[in-house]
Amino acid sequence: MTDPEDSDKTGAGDKADGGIDHGLATVAIIGRPNVGKSTLFNRLSGKKLALVDDMPGVTRDRREADATLAGAPFRVIDTAGLEDVRDSSLEARMRRQTEQAVRDADVVLFVIDSREGVAPLDELVARDLRRQKTPIILVANKAEGRAGIPGIGEAYSLGFGRPIAISAEHGEGMGDLFDALAPYIDKPRLDDDEDSDEAHGRIHVAIVGRPNAGKSTLMNALLGQDRVLTSPEAGTTRDSIAVDFEHDGKTLRLIDTAGMRRRARVSERVEQMAVDDALRAIRLAHVVILVLDAEAVLDKQDLTIARWVLEEGRALVIAINKWDAVKDRKASQQRLSDRLQTSLPQVVGIPTVTISALRGQRLDALLDAVLKIYEVWNRRVSTGQLNRWLEAMRDAHQPPLANGRTNKLRYMTQVKARPPTFALFLTQPTELPDSYQRYLVNGLRGPFGLEGVPIRLLLRGGAKNPYAEE
């Protein structure tokens, strides 16, 4: 790990435009807090992506996902509840995020709670929306049963025509909603029909770490804009926010996650949901960037998160943030190296990059490390190479006797990548010691370029080597 030059500014932020246009119409969901915007977002996306709770203000950043309605694909944006705040507070910055979503959208769904009727804040939101050029569709949510009928009548006073009565929770009124959206979203896609991350070549990159390590600041620095909220207050990020971004010709889906504290310290239900959401982001990621504070490198919680990542079989990159503030860099690097060797010996060569997210230093180096480790994570080794290697490993160090008999290592093959997973066939698989398994796993890394990624070894018995000559 080399010491960065302070003057080395990344070009990553300069290249980012905050997202990639996949040829889909964009639909923003707007409204005051607790009217059911996130429930509607989850309904349209077909997944429980956004946190939903009865407590107002759970959503803070704007969140995007692919969605379909009656077979028509589009991009949907969930936003924070709009409040009449215009100072420098967190709530005001949440409002500015929502206003940006309105400007970026092709059409806006303005959601009210039909059971509560038109509230004074609804009228303020409507006043602001009327100043926008983006088309507005008024949606009266929670309209199941008779309780919402008076509120639907009141909604006409907001000046957006006939409200679309729906129940996002129960899926009622989706046909009427499609009819209203169709002029804006029912158009041919510009990309191919296979709507998968593999088809588009997207690499999912989750940004994780303890609260206040600088995850959201890093996300904004990579994108070159204030895409997610940042604050000195711990716990600002709640939802996992995903944004597509290009680097070196590759499409990365960056996922900012909530800070992960020890579960014993997680008390509020919303924070528990946020941590669960971050764990889900790790499980779905290809590469995980673990952001560390340079002043507190690899404490117990950092190591716990790193182990979660490796146990899930994800590729890991460690970003040591706030490196510009470190005085004794050599000592910090040595401390990190010692901690990795003693606490994560199962994965040798985890890439580590020192950065300053606030100053935009060495972000290109971080992204290069992400692409490189992703390549390693996908690597495959031919069966012929593996068995020549296995023979040399066996000759150098025979496995111990099992029940007084030789435990013959018959052959090995790679059964999958992501992470590299190998099946070893031998006569007594249950009797092969862990120490010998580690000997084999560590021996795989150098010859086949598998440093820095988790390797899984599956032990199988009884099979004859099909690659041996008769």
Secondary structure in CASP SS format (residue, H / E / C, confidence):
PFRMAT SS
TARGET T0000
AUTHOR 0000-0000-0000
METHOD secondary structure of the structure
MODEL  1
M C 1.00
T C 1.00
D C 1.00
P C 1.00
E C 1.00
D C 1.00
S C 1.00
D C 1.00
K E 1.00
T C 1.00
G C 1.00
A H 1.00
G H 1.00
D H 1.00
K H 1.00
A C 1.00
D C 1.00
G C 1.00
G C 1.00
I C 1.00
D C 1.00
H C 1.00
G C 1.00
L C 1.00
A C 1.00
T E 1.00
V E 1.00
A E 1.00
I E 1.00
I E 1.00
G C 1.00
R C 1.00
P C 1.00
N C 1.00
V C 1.00
G C 1.00
K H 1.00
S H 1.00
T H 1.00
L H 1.00
F H 1.00
N H 1.00
R H 1.00
L H 1.00
S H 1.00
G C 1.00
K C 1.00
K C 1.00
L C 1.00
A C 1.00
L C 1.00
V C 1.00
D C 1.00
D C 1.00
M C 1.00
P C 1.00
G C 1.00
V C 1.00
T C 1.00
R C 1.00
D C 1.00
R C 1.00
R E 1.00
E E 1.00
A E 1.00
D E 1.00
A E 1.00
T E 1.00
L E 1.00
A C 1.00
G C 1.00
A E 1.00
P E 1.00
F E 1.00
R E 1.00
V E 1.00
I E 1.00
D E 1.00
T C 1.00
A C 1.00
G C 1.00
L C 1.00
E C 1.00
D C 1.00
V C 1.00
R C 1.00
D C 1.00
S C 1.00
S C 1.00
L H 1.00
E H 1.00
A H 1.00
R H 1.00
M H 1.00
R H 1.00
R H 1.00
Q H 1.00
T H 1.00
E H 1.00
Q H 1.00
A H 1.00
V H 1.00
R H 1.00
D H 1.00
A C 1.00
D C 1.00
V E 1.00
V E 1.00
L E 1.00
F E 1.00
V E 1.00
I E 1.00
D E 1.00
S C 1.00
R C 1.00
E C 1.00
G C 1.00
V C 1.00
A C 1.00
P H 1.00
L H 1.00
D H 1.00
E H 1.00
L H 1.00
V H 1.00
A H 1.00
R H 1.00
D H 1.00
L H 1.00
R H 1.00
R C 1.00
Q C 1.00
K C 1.00
T C 1.00
P C 1.00
I E 1.00
I E 1.00
L E 1.00
V E 1.00
A E 1.00
N E 1.00
K C 1.00
A C 1.00
E C 1.00
G C 1.00
R C 1.00
A C 1.00
G C 1.00
I H 1.00
P H 1.00
G H 1.00
I H 1.00
G H 1.00
E H 1.00
A H 1.00
Y H 1.00
S H 1.00
L H 1.00
G C 1.00
F C 1.00
G C 1.00
R C 1.00
P C 1.00
I E 1.00
A E 1.00
I C 1.00
S E 1.00
A C 1.00
E C 1.00
H C 1.00
G C 1.00
E E 1.00
G C 1.00
M H 1.00
G H 1.00
D H 1.00
L H 1.00
F H 1.00
D H 1.00
A H 1.00
L H 1.00
A H 1.00
P H 1.00
Y H 1.00
I H 1.00
D C 1.00
K C 1.00
P C 1.00
R C 1.00
L C 1.00
D C 1.00
D C 1.00
D C 1.00
E C 1.00
D C 1.00
S C 1.00
D H 1.00
E H 1.00
A H 1.00
H H 1.00
G C 1.00
R E 1.00
I E 1.00
H E 1.00
V E 1.00
A E 1.00
I E 1.00
V E 1.00
G E 1.00
R C 1.00
P C 1.00
N C 1.00
A C 1.00
G C 1.00
K H 1.00
S H 1.00
T H 1.00
L H 1.00
M H 1.00
N H 1.00
A H 1.00
L H 1.00
L H 1.00
G C 1.00
Q C 1.00
D C 1.00
R C 1.00
V C 1.00
L C 1.00
T C 1.00
S C 1.00
P C 1.00
E C 1.00
A C 1.00
G C 1.00
T C 1.00
T C 1.00
R C 1.00
D C 1.00
S C 1.00
I E 1.00
A E 1.00
V E 1.00
D E 1.00
F E 1.00
E E 1.00
H E 1.00
D C 1.00
G C 1.00
K E 1.00
T E 1.00
L E 1.00
R E 1.00
L E 1.00
I E 1.00
D E 1.00
T C 1.00
A C 1.00
G C 1.00
M C 1.00
R C 1.00
R C 1.00
R H 1.00
A H 1.00
R H 1.00
V C 1.00
S C 1.00
E C 1.00
R H 1.00
V H 1.00
E H 1.00
Q H 1.00
M H 1.00
A H 1.00
V H 1.00
D H 1.00
D H 1.00
A H 1.00
L H 1.00
R H 1.00
A H 1.00
I H 1.00
R H 1.00
L H 1.00
A C 1.00
H C 1.00
V E 1.00
V E 1.00
I E 1.00
L E 1.00
V E 1.00
L E 1.00
D E 1.00
A C 1.00
E C 1.00
A C 1.00
V C 1.00
L C 1.00
D C 1.00
K H 1.00
Q H 1.00
D H 1.00
L H 1.00
T H 1.00
I H 1.00
A H 1.00
R H 1.00
W H 1.00
V H 1.00
L H 1.00
E H 1.00
E C 1.00
G C 1.00
R C 1.00
A E 1.00
L E 1.00
V E 1.00
I E 1.00
A E 1.00
I E 1.00
N E 1.00
K C 1.00
W H 1.00
D H 1.00
A H 1.00
V C 1.00
K C 1.00
D C 1.00
R H 1.00
K H 1.00
A H 1.00
S H 1.00
Q H 1.00
Q H 1.00
R H 1.00
L H 1.00
S H 1.00
D H 1.00
R H 1.00
L H 1.00
Q H 1.00
T H 1.00
S H 1.00
L C 1.00
P C 1.00
Q C 1.00
V C 1.00
V C 1.00
G C 1.00
I C 1.00
P C 1.00
T E 1.00
V E 1.00
T E 1.00
I C 1.00
S E 1.00
A C 1.00
L C 1.00
R C 1.00
G C 1.00
Q E 1.00
R C 1.00
L H 1.00
D H 1.00
A H 1.00
L H 1.00
L H 1.00
D H 1.00
A H 1.00
V H 1.00
L H 1.00
K H 1.00
I H 1.00
Y H 1.00
E H 1.00
V H 1.00
W H 1.00
N C 1.00
R C 1.00
R C 1.00
V C 1.00
S C 1.00
T H 1.00
G H 1.00
Q H 1.00
L H 1.00
N H 1.00
R H 1.00
W H 1.00
L H 1.00
E H 1.00
A H 1.00
M H 1.00
R H 1.00
D H 1.00
A H 1.00
H C 1.00
Q C 1.00
P C 1.00
P C 1.00
L C 1.00
A E 1.00
N C 1.00
G C 1.00
R E 1.00
T C 1.00
N C 1.00
K C 1.00
L E 1.00
R E 1.00
Y E 1.00
M E 1.00
T E 1.00
Q E 1.00
V E 1.00
K E 1.00
A C 1.00
R C 1.00
P C 1.00
P C 1.00
T E 1.00
F E 1.00
A E 1.00
L E 1.00
F E 1.00
L E 1.00
T C 1.00
Q C 1.00
P H 1.00
T H 1.00
E H 1.00
L C 1.00
P C 1.00
D H 1.00
S H 1.00
Y H 1.00
Q H 1.00
R H 1.00
Y H 1.00
L H 1.00
V H 1.00
N H 1.00
G H 1.00
L H 1.00
R H 1.00
G H 1.00
P H 1.00
F H 1.00
G C 1.00
L C 1.00
E C 1.00
G C 1.00
V C 1.00
P C 1.00
I C 1.00
R E 1.00
L E 1.00
L E 1.00
L E 1.00
R E 1.00
G E 1.00
G C 1.00
A C 1.00
K C 1.00
N C 1.00
P C 1.00
Y C 1.00
A C 1.00
E C 1.00
E C 1.00
END
